[in-house]
């Protein structure tokens, strides 16, 4: 909904958004590296610019030259003002006061000719090929818009005496000829040019036309939009923003010479405008400006500290005015008595003071009478004066060069102003003088260092600074760096630094030195055992302690069992005789560690005796023995000789001994011999809270005691009890124990029970 010029400029300027990546919309720039490589190389950068302002000036200058020609603009690839080019047009303000109205005419970029250059220092430049479009149409429309501006300014000859409020009404009054309508294709008309020159527009065209006229008389105005619905204006009056609907019918009666302005939607606050109809419910700039909530008619913020004396023929009136906006002190706005209501442009009830008027002179000038008056008034003890000239008839002013006074000197950017006085009648008036031509001066700045060797040439106006063209000629340049000293020695954790010095300019440069390699050793190594996992170890730097390579877990190897049968002897004393018993055990040991356990044993067997004097007597297999008393009264074993007839009765103290170890009790003096208890069967074994294991087993005949054993690896806990249950305490959590139980009596130990595995989780 804006202008075609801006659309064109923005669309092509977007190329620059991809400059950092050097690719845009599928186009890859032409890349040239090392444009300068050796001592004798040079390269010239066309229109090399160092600022956004220089770039805009060159665009404007090239476009206004009137030629549709191609040219190049070069800038640093890392320039921090590139983003401004993306959203700006050098032609937006090509002429003072005209603003951005252009319907045609643009500066575009040749997408296929984007270049990236790199010099021997690695510095990158971007080169854009520019092209001017639509210059003839631009000149035509610019001329027509200048004519519109001239006509509008003619309607406000006393602009300096007008308040901002009156200026707004003058803009609306001038726009009365614009009619609402669409183009021949039924499309919207959204530009100021068509609205003001052709007299036809849709809502955005009205808003743009209002903005253009406002810029001509220094009134701040912006377009407010309800996206997709409607557009109107926000206008700044007395430092506050109010809303104006320029599309309203502002010439309700052609017979009304005052051209009443329909104030229904003029200088209203946001609360009124948002409720008046659907089109104005939303406004995209209401909060940003912000727009006043109340109407201008209810505004009470004026400071009436300035003044003006207004003339009407030979009468003059003094008025207080607002120092901010020039509003006249008044009793309020006058509204017509019948609908539709209109606030009148001239029927304002100003508060003024009549002045005393004196005729100063009266002269003839051609067919006209020129009368000069002077007004005097005293207000609040202070006297004010004003002069005024009335001309009756057609003058024939004669002005000598000596009667021309320069009020403002014309420059290449602004028009001048001169004051002329007629030598015949003494009438004085002012006229504008055209801008002067730019005075371009070429300057060259030379740089000759190891960092850069170049000649930067600028063609610039000596008065306004406008840049017409630039160029930069590059020469090969380079430092001659030589090693100076070690600044920091490298380690295995930090890089080092070496100092280099240029032999030409003395500049120093610090260069990075790579880190040295780590010196490692193996740490945390642990060999795996039968019961515990191992670790291969960490390769660790002995200087910084950094682990270069972590090791791995190795698993426990498990026991390597060896079974060994051993004969174990036990003794038991009775009636002064020591009995010697033997049994065989199965001892299980690990070849790799100190782990051992008893896996089983045979029943004990009588194998001999130890006499009171310490003599050992072995029991021979296949023979029977009896016990007799020696001369000292000690019981001793005696082999029975079956070749001798035995007495029908034997001594009461001499039991018969059998090979099996059984014997017959003889009163209290005989030894009671019985078999060892049978193998125990465990009923249950479970983990209890508190790192305990409770074991129960079945009662074994002939058992007097029981041994309970908990085995973990090579370590075992053994407890004795007379009961058929036992709880082992103080175990290790997360470990699995093997539980064994065996019975015991005077004849010896029974076999260990089968193992019961229990894991301690509680």
C-alpha positions in Angstrom: 0.0 0.0 0.0 3.1 2.3 -0.2 4.8 3.5 -3.3 6.3 1.5 -6.2 9.6 3.2 -5.7 10.0 1.9 -2.2 8.8 -1.5 -3.2 11.5 -1.7 -6.0 14.2 -0.3 -3.8 13.4 -2.7 -0.9 13.1 -5.7 -3.1 16.5 -5.3 -4.6 18.1 -4.0 -1.4 17.3 -7.3 0.3 20.2 -8.8 -1.6 22.4 -7.3 1.1 20.7 -9.4 3.8 22.5 -12.4 2.3 25.9 -10.7 2.0 27.3 -12.4 5.1 26.6 -15.8 3.6 27.5 -14.6 0.1 24.4 -16.4 -1.3 21.0 -14.9 -2.0 18.0 -16.4 -3.8 20.2 -19.0 -5.5 22.8 -16.5 -6.8 26.4 -17.0 -5.9 28.6 -13.9 -6.1 31.7 -13.8 -8.3 34.6 -14.4 -5.9 38.1 -13.1 -6.5 40.7 -13.7 -3.8 44.1 -12.1 -3.6 43.3 -9.2 -5.9 46.7 -7.9 -4.9 49.4 -10.6 -4.6 52.8 -9.2 -5.3 54.8 -6.0 -4.7 53.9 -4.3 -8.0 50.1 -5.1 -7.9 47.4 -2.4 -7.7 43.6 -2.5 -7.7 41.0 0.3 -7.9 37.7 0.0 -6.0 35.0 2.0 -7.9 32.8 4.3 -5.7 34.3 2.9 -2.5 32.1 4.3 0.3 32.9 4.3 4.1 29.4 5.4 5.3 25.7 5.0 4.6 25.5 8.7 3.8 28.2 8.5 1.1 26.4 5.5 -0.4 23.1 7.4 -0.5 24.7 10.5 -1.9 26.2 8.6 -4.8 22.9 6.8 -5.6 21.1 10.2 -5.6 23.8 11.9 -7.7 23.9 9.1 -10.3 20.1 9.0 -10.6 19.7 12.8 -10.9 22.2 12.8 -13.7 19.3 11.7 -15.9 21.0 8.6 -17.4 19.9 5.0 -17.2 23.5 3.9 -16.7 25.2 1.2 -14.8 27.8 1.9 -12.2 29.5 0.1 -9.2 29.4 0.8 -5.5 32.0 -0.9 -3.2 32.0 -1.2 0.6 33.6 -3.3 3.3 31.9 -6.6 3.7 31.8 -6.1 7.5 30.4 -2.5 7.4 28.0 -2.0 10.3 25.6 0.2 8.3 24.7 -2.4 5.6 21.3 -3.0 7.2 20.3 0.6 6.6 20.6 0.1 2.8 18.0 -2.7 3.1 15.3 -0.4 4.3 16.2 3.0 2.7 16.0 4.7 -0.6 18.3 7.5 -1.6 15.4 9.0 -3.6 13.0 9.4 -0.7 14.0 13.0 -0.1 15.5 14.0 -3.4 14.0 17.5 -3.1 13.3 19.6 0.0 9.7 19.4 1.1 8.6 16.9 -1.6 8.9 13.8 0.6 8.5 10.2 -0.6 5.7 10.4 -3.1 7.4 8.9 -6.2 5.3 6.4 -8.2 8.1 5.5 -10.5 11.9 5.7 -10.6 14.3 3.6 -8.7 17.8 2.4 -8.2 18.2 -1.3 -8.5 21.0 -3.9 -8.2 22.1 -6.4 -10.8 21.6 -9.7 -8.9 23.8 -11.6 -11.3 26.8 -9.2 -10.8 27.4 -9.3 -7.1 31.2 -9.5 -6.4 33.3 -10.4 -3.4 36.9 -9.3 -3.4 39.6 -10.3 -1.0 43.0 -8.5 -0.7 46.3 -9.9 0.4 45.4 -9.0 4.0 42.3 -11.1 3.9 40.0 -8.1 4.0 36.8 -8.6 2.0 34.9 -6.1 -0.1 31.4 -6.3 -1.6 30.8 -4.8 -5.1 27.3 -4.1 -6.3 26.4 -3.2 -9.9 23.7 -0.4 -9.7 21.2 0.6 -12.4 18.9 3.6 -12.7 15.3 2.9 -13.7 12.4 5.2 -14.8 14.2 8.5 -14.7 12.0 10.2 -17.3 8.8 9.3 -15.4 10.5 10.4 -12.2 11.3 13.9 -13.6 7.7 14.2 -15.0 6.1 13.3 -11.7 8.5 15.3 -9.7 7.7 18.4 -11.8 4.0 17.9 -11.4 4.2 17.4 -7.7 6.3 20.6 -7.4 3.5 22.4 -9.2 1.0 20.9 -6.7 3.2 22.2 -3.8 3.3 25.6 -5.4 -0.5 25.8 -5.7 -1.0 24.7 -2.2 1.5 27.2 -0.7 -0.3 30.0 -2.7 -3.4 29.2 -0.5 -1.4 30.0 2.7 0.3 33.3 2.0 0.4 34.2 5.7 1.8 30.9 6.8 3.9 32.4 9.5 0.8 33.8 11.2 -1.2 30.6 11.1 -1.5 28.2 14.0 -1.0 24.5 13.5 -4.7 24.0 13.9 -5.4 26.4 11.0 -2.7 24.7 8.9 -4.5 21.3 9.3 -7.8 22.9 8.1 -6.0 24.4 5.1 -4.7 21.0 4.1 -8.2 19.6 4.2 -9.6 22.6 2.4 -7.1 22.2 -0.4 -7.9 18.4 -0.8 -11.6 19.0 -1.5 -11.2 18.2 -5.3 -9.9 14.6 -4.6 -12.7 12.1 -5.3 -12.8 8.5 -3.9 -12.3 5.9 -6.7 -10.3 3.0 -8.0 -8.1 2.6 -11.1 -9.3 1.3 -14.4 -8.7 -2.3 -13.3 -10.6 -1.9 -10.1 -7.5 -1.7 -8.0 -6.9 0.6 -5.0 -5.1 4.0 -5.6 -2.6 4.3 -2.7 -0.2 7.0 -3.7 0.0 10.8 -3.2 0.8 11.5 -6.9 -2.4 10.1 -8.4 -4.5 11.6 -5.6 -3.1 15.1 -5.9 -2.4 15.3 -9.7 -5.2 13.1 -11.0 -7.7 13.9 -8.2 -8.6 10.3 -7.5 -7.7 7.9 -4.7 -8.7 5.3 -2.2 -8.2 5.7 1.6 -4.4 5.2 1.6 -4.0 7.6 -1.3 -5.9 10.3 0.7 -3.6 9.6 3.7 -0.5 9.9 1.5 -1.7 13.1 -0.1 -2.3 14.6 3.4 1.2 13.6 4.5 2.7 15.2 1.4 0.9 18.5 1.9 1.7 18.5 5.7 5.4 18.1 4.9 5.2 21.2 2.7 4.2 23.4 5.6 6.2 21.6 8.4 3.3 19.7 10.0 4.1 16.3 11.4 1.8 13.6 10.0 1.8 9.8 9.7 -0.5 7.2 8.2 -2.6 5.2 10.7 -4.0 1.9 9.5 -6.5 -0.7 10.4 -4.7 -3.4 8.4 -6.8 -4.7 5.5 -9.7 -2.3 6.4 -8.9 1.4 6.2 -6.1 4.1 6.4 -6.2 7.7 7.8 -3.8 10.1 9.5 -2.3 11.0 12.8 -1.3 14.7 13.1 0.8 16.4 15.7 -0.7 19.7 17.0 0.8 21.5 20.1 3.0 18.5 20.8 0.1 16.0 20.9 -1.1 13.5 18.4 -4.7 13.6 17.2 -6.5 11.7 14.4 -7.7 13.1 11.1 -9.9 11.4 8.5 -8.8 13.2 5.2 -11.4 11.2 3.2 -14.3 13.0 4.9 -16.5 15.3 2.7 -14.9 18.7 3.5 -16.8 20.9 1.0 -20.5 20.3 1.9 -21.8 23.4 0.3 -20.3 25.0 -2.9 -22.3 28.2 -2.0 -20.5 28.5 1.3 -17.6 30.8 0.5 -15.9 29.9 3.8 -15.7 26.2 2.7 -16.7 24.8 6.0 -14.7 21.8 7.2 -16.6 18.7 8.3 -15.0 18.2 11.8 -16.7 14.9 12.6 -13.4 13.1 12.2 -10.9 15.9 12.4 -8.4 16.3 15.3 -10.2 13.7 17.3 -8.9 11.6 20.2 -8.5 7.8 20.0 -11.5 7.2 22.3 -13.8 9.0 19.9 -12.3 7.6 16.7 -12.3 4.0 17.9 -16.0 4.1 18.7 -17.3 6.1 15.7 -17.4 3.1 13.3 -15.9 -0.3 12.5 -13.3 1.1 10.1 -11.6 3.1 12.9 -11.9 0.5 15.7 -8.2 -0.4 15.4 -5.2 1.9 14.7 -1.7 0.4 14.3 0.1 3.6 15.6 -2.2 4.7 18.4 -0.1 3.3 21.2 3.2 4.1 19.5 2.7 7.8 18.8 0.7 7.8 21.3 -2.6 9.4 20.1 -4.3 11.6 22.7 -7.4 10.0 24.2 -9.3 13.4 24.2 -10.3 15.6 21.2 -8.3 18.7 20.3 -11.4 20.7 21.0 -11.2 19.7 24.6 -7.4 20.2 24.9 -6.4 22.7 27.6 -2.6 22.5 27.4 -1.9 25.8 25.4 0.5 28.3 26.9 -0.6 31.8 25.5 2.8 33.6 26.0 3.4 34.7 22.4 1.4 37.2 20.3 0.5 38.4 16.8 -1.1 41.5 15.4 -3.4 40.8 12.5 -4.5 43.4 9.9 -7.8 43.8 8.2 -7.5 46.7 5.8 -6.7 49.7 8.0 -7.7 47.9 11.2 -5.4 45.8 13.4 -6.0 43.5 16.4 -3.6 42.1 19.0 -4.0 38.3 19.9 -2.2 36.2 22.4 -0.9 32.9 20.8 0.4 29.6 22.1 4.2 29.5 22.0 4.1 25.8 21.1 1.6 25.7 18.2 0.5 29.3 17.4 -3.1 28.7 18.5 -5.0 32.0 19.1 -6.5 32.6 22.5 -10.3 32.1 22.0 -13.6 31.4 23.7 -13.9 28.0 22.0 -15.2 26.4 18.8 -18.4 27.5 17.2 -20.7 24.8 15.9 -23.7 25.3 13.5 -27.1 25.1 15.0 -28.4 22.4 12.6 -27.2 19.1 11.3 -24.8 18.3 9.9 -22.6 20.1 12.4 -19.5 21.9 11.1 -16.7 23.8 12.9 -16.1 27.0 10.8 -12.7 28.0 9.6 -13.3 31.8 10.0 -16.0 32.1 12.7 -13.6 31.6 15.6 -14.3 33.7 18.6 -10.8 35.0 19.2 -10.0 37.0 22.3 -8.2 40.1 20.9 -7.4 43.8 21.7 -8.0 46.5 19.1 -4.9 48.5 18.2 -4.5 52.3 17.6 -3.8 52.7 13.9 -1.9 55.6 12.3 -1.4 56.3 8.6 2.3 56.7 8.1 2.4 57.5 4.4 0.5 57.4 1.1 2.1 57.2 -2.3 1.3 56.6 -5.9 2.9 53.6 -7.7 1.7 53.3 -11.3 -2.1 53.3 -11.1 -2.2 52.1 -7.5 -2.2 54.0 -4.2 0.2 52.5 -1.6 -0.7 53.4 2.0 1.5 52.5 4.9 0.0 52.1 8.4 1.4 51.6 11.9 -0.5 49.9 14.8 0.2 50.4 18.5 -1.3 48.6 21.5 -0.4 48.3 25.2 -1.3 45.0 26.9 -0.4 44.3 30.5 1.9 47.4 30.7 3.8 46.4 27.6 3.6 48.2 24.2 3.5 46.3 20.9 3.7 47.8 17.3 3.2 46.5 13.8 3.5 47.9 10.3 1.2 47.1 7.3 0.9 48.3 3.7 -2.3 48.4 1.8 -2.2 48.6 -2.1 -5.2 49.9 -4.0 -4.8 49.3 -7.7 -2.2 48.0 -10.0 1.4 48.8 -8.9 4.3 49.4 -11.1 7.1 48.7 -8.6 10.6 49.8 -9.5 13.5 48.1 -7.6 17.1 49.1 -7.9 19.9 46.7 -7.1 20.7 48.7 -4.1 17.2 48.2 -2.8 17.5 44.4 -2.8 18.5 43.0 0.6 19.6 39.4 1.1 17.6 37.9 3.9 18.9 34.3 3.4 21.7 33.3 1.1 20.8 30.5 -1.3 22.9 27.3 -1.1 23.2 24.1 -3.0 20.6 22.5 -0.6 18.3 25.4 0.2 16.6 28.2 -1.6 17.5 31.7 -0.6 15.3 34.7 0.3 15.7 38.4 -0.7 13.8 41.5 0.4 12.9 44.1 -2.3 11.8 47.7 -1.8 10.1 49.8 -4.4 11.9 53.1 -4.9 8.7 54.7 -5.9 6.3 53.8 -3.1 8.6 52.2 -0.5 6.6 48.9 -0.5 8.7 46.0 0.8 8.2 42.3 0.0 10.3 39.1 -0.1 11.1 36.7 -2.8 12.8 33.3 -3.0 16.0 32.7 -4.9 16.9 29.3 -6.5 19.4 26.9 -5.1 23.0 27.2 -6.3 24.9 24.5 -8.1 27.0 22.1 -6.1 30.7 23.0 -6.0 32.5 19.7 -6.2 36.1 19.5 -5.1 38.3 16.4 -5.5 40.5 15.4 -2.6 42.9 12.5 -2.2 44.0 10.9 1.0 47.1 8.7 0.9 48.1 6.0 3.3 51.5 4.3 3.1 52.1 1.8 5.9 52.7 -1.9 6.3 49.0 -2.3 7.2 47.7 -0.4 4.2 49.0 1.4 1.1 46.2 3.3 -0.7 44.9 6.5 -2.3 41.3 7.3 -1.3 39.8 9.9 -3.7 36.5 11.7 -3.0 34.6 14.1 -5.2 32.6 16.2 -2.7 30.7 19.4 -2.6 32.7 21.9 -0.5 29.5 23.6 0.7 27.1 20.8 1.7 29.4 17.8 1.7 27.4 15.9 -1.0 29.5 13.1 -2.4 29.4 12.7 -6.1 31.9 9.8 -6.5 34.7 8.1 -4.7 37.4 5.6 -5.5 40.2 3.7 -3.7 43.4 2.6 -5.3 45.0 -0.3 -3.4 48.7 -1.0 -3.5 50.4 -4.2 -2.2 51.6 -3.8 1.4 52.8 -6.2 4.0 54.7 -6.5 7.3 58.1 -8.2 7.4 57.7 -10.1 10.7 60.7 -11.8 12.2 60.9 -14.0 15.3 61.9 -12.1 18.4 61.5 -14.2 21.5 59.4 -16.8 23.3 56.7 -15.1 25.2 55.1 -18.1 26.8 56.3 -21.7 26.7 53.7 -24.3 25.6 52.6 -27.0 28.0 50.4 -30.0 27.6 47.4 -27.9 28.8 48.1 -24.5 27.3 49.3 -23.2 24.0 52.4 -21.1 24.0 53.1 -17.7 22.4 56.0 -16.4 20.3 56.7 -12.7 19.7 57.4 -11.5 16.2 58.5 -7.9 15.2 58.1 -6.1 11.9 61.6 -5.0 10.6 59.9 -2.1 8.8 57.6 -0.4 11.3 58.5 -2.1 14.5 55.0 -3.5 15.1 54.9 -6.6 17.2 52.7 -9.6 16.7 52.1 -12.5 19.1 51.7 -15.9 17.4 50.3 -19.0 18.9 52.5 -22.1 19.5 50.8 -25.5 19.6 50.6 -27.4 22.9 53.2 -30.2 23.6 52.1 -33.8 23.8 51.1 -35.4 27.1 53.6 -37.7 28.9 51.6 -40.6 30.3 51.8 -43.4 32.8 49.3 -46.2 33.8 47.4 -45.4 37.0 44.6 -47.1 39.0 45.6 -50.6 37.7 44.1 -53.5 39.6 44.4 -57.1 38.7 41.2 -59.2 38.8 41.1 -61.9 41.6 39.0 -65.0 42.1 36.3 -62.9 43.8 36.8 -59.3 42.9 36.7 -57.4 39.5 39.9 -55.7 38.2 40.7 -52.5 36.2 43.0 -52.2 33.2 44.2 -48.7 34.4 44.0 -45.1 33.1 46.6 -43.6 30.8 47.3 -40.4 32.8 49.5 -37.4 32.0 52.2 -37.2 34.7 52.4 -33.4 34.2 48.8 -32.2 34.3 47.0 -35.2 35.7 44.6 -35.4 32.7 43.2 -38.8 31.9 44.1 -39.4 28.3 42.6 -42.8 27.9 40.3 -44.4 30.5 40.7 -48.1 31.3 38.2 -50.9 31.3 36.7 -53.2 33.9 38.0 -56.8 34.0 35.8 -59.4 35.6 36.7 -61.7 38.6 38.3 -64.9 37.4 36.6 -67.3 39.8 38.2 -69.9 42.0 40.3 -72.8 40.5 39.4 -75.6 42.9 41.6 -78.5 44.1 40.1 -81.4 46.2 42.5 -83.0 48.8 41.5 -85.9 51.0 43.0 -85.6 54.5 43.0 -88.0 57.5 42.1 -86.1 60.7 42.7 -87.5 64.2 40.7 -86.8 67.3 41.2 -88.1 70.9 38.7 -88.7 73.7 39.6 -89.7 77.3 37.6 -92.0 79.4 38.5 -94.0 82.6 42.2 -93.0 82.3 42.5 -94.3 78.7 42.8 -92.0 75.7 41.0 -93.2 72.6 42.3 -92.2 69.2 39.8 -91.8 66.3 40.4 -91.0 62.7 38.1 -89.7 59.8 38.8 -88.5 56.3 37.8 -85.0 55.2 37.5 -83.5 51.6 39.4 -80.2 51.8 38.6 -77.9 48.8 41.2 -75.2 48.2 41.8 -72.6 45.4 45.1 -72.7 43.5 45.1 -68.9 43.1 44.1 -67.6 46.5 43.8 -68.6 50.2 40.3 -69.7 49.9 39.5 -73.2 51.4 36.5 -75.1 52.7 35.6 -78.6 53.9 33.2 -80.2 51.4 32.5 -83.4 53.3 34.0 -86.1 55.8 33.7 -89.8 56.6 32.5 -91.2 59.9 35.2 -91.3 62.6 36.8 -94.7 63.3 38.7 -96.0 66.4 42.3 -96.5 65.3 44.3 -96.8 68.5 44.9 -95.7 72.1 47.3 -93.6 74.1 48.2 -95.1 77.3 48.6 -93.3 80.6 52.4 -93.3 80.1 52.0 -91.8 76.7 52.6 -95.0 74.7 50.5 -95.2 71.5 48.9 -98.5 70.7 47.5 -98.9 67.2 44.3 -101.0 66.6 44.9 -103.7 64.1 42.2 -104.3 61.6 40.4 -107.7 61.9 41.1 -108.1 65.6 39.0 -107.7 68.6 40.1 -106.0 71.8 39.3 -106.0 75.4 40.2 -103.7 78.2 42.1 -104.9 81.2 43.7 -103.1 84.2 47.4 -103.0 84.5 49.4 -103.2 87.6 49.0 -99.5 88.1 45.3 -99.7 87.9 45.1 -98.1 84.5 42.8 -99.4 81.8 44.7 -100.8 78.8 43.6 -102.4 75.5 44.4 -106.1 74.9 44.0 -108.0 71.7 41.9 -111.1 72.1 43.6 -114.3 71.1 40.9 -116.6 69.8 43.3 -119.6 70.0 42.9 -119.5 73.8 39.7 -120.7 75.3 37.9 -117.8 76.8 36.4 -117.9 80.2 32.7 -118.3 80.4 32.6 -114.8 81.8 34.8 -111.9 81.4 35.8 -109.3 83.9 33.2 -106.6 84.4 35.7 -104.0 83.4 36.8 -105.6 80.2 34.4 -104.9 77.3 34.9 -106.5 73.9 36.1 -104.0 71.3 35.0 -104.5 67.8 36.6 -103.4 64.6 33.8 -101.1 63.9 34.5 -99.2 67.1 31.4 -100.5 68.9 31.8 -101.7 72.5 29.6 -102.9 75.3 29.3 -100.7 78.3 30.5 -102.2 81.5 29.3 -100.2 84.5 30.5 -96.6 84.7 34.1 -97.4 83.9 33.6 -98.3 80.3 33.8 -95.9 77.4 30.5 -95.1 75.6 31.3 -95.2 71.9 28.7 -94.2 69.3 28.7 -93.2 65.7 29.1 -89.5 64.5 25.9 -87.7 63.7 24.3 -87.9 60.3 24.5 -85.1 57.6 22.2 -82.1 58.4 19.4 -81.0 56.1 18.8 -77.2 56.1 15.0 -76.5 56.1 15.3 -72.7 55.3 17.7 -69.8 55.1 16.5 -66.3 54.5 17.7 -62.7 54.8 16.2 -60.6 57.7 16.3 -56.8 58.1 19.5 -55.6 59.6 21.9 -57.6 57.5 21.0 -60.9 59.1 20.4 -64.5 57.8 18.1 -66.8 59.8 18.8 -70.6 59.3 16.6 -73.5 60.3 17.4 -77.3 60.0 16.0 -80.7 61.0 17.1 -82.3 64.2 19.8 -85.0 63.8 19.8 -88.1 66.1 22.8 -88.5 68.4 23.7 -84.8 67.9 24.5 -82.8 70.9 25.6 -79.6 69.2 25.5 -77.9 65.8 28.0 -75.8 63.9 26.6 -73.0 61.5 28.9 -71.5 58.9 28.4 -68.5 56.5 31.1 -68.4 53.7 31.8 -65.3 51.6 34.8 -65.8 49.3 37.7 -66.9 51.3 36.3 -65.8 54.6 33.8 -67.7 56.8 31.8 -67.0 60.0 31.3 -70.1 62.2 28.9 -70.3 65.1 27.9 -73.1 67.6 24.5 -73.8 69.0 22.5 -76.6 70.7 19.3 -75.6 69.0 18.0 -76.4 65.4 18.0 -72.7 64.4 20.4 -69.8 64.4 20.6 -66.2 63.1 23.9 -64.9 61.9 24.4 -61.2 62.2 26.6 -58.3 61.0 26.8 -59.5 57.4 27.6 -57.4 54.4 24.8 -55.9 52.3 24.5 -56.8 48.6 26.7 -59.9 49.1 25.7 -63.5 48.6 26.7 -66.0 51.3 26.9 -69.8 51.3 25.3 -71.3 54.4 26.5 -74.7 55.9 25.4 -76.7 59.0 26.8 -79.8 60.6 26.0 -81.9 63.7 28.4 -82.9 66.5 28.7 -85.4 69.4 31.5 -87.0 71.3 32.2 -89.3 68.4 33.0 -86.3 66.2 31.4 -84.1 63.5 29.0 -85.2 60.9 29.2 -84.1 57.3 28.5 -80.5 56.3 25.0 -79.9 54.8 24.6 -78.9 51.2 25.2 -75.2 50.7 22.3 -72.8 50.8 22.9 -69.5 48.9 21.4 -66.4 50.5 21.8 -62.7 49.2 21.8 -60.0 51.8 19.5 -57.2 50.5 18.1 -55.8 53.7 
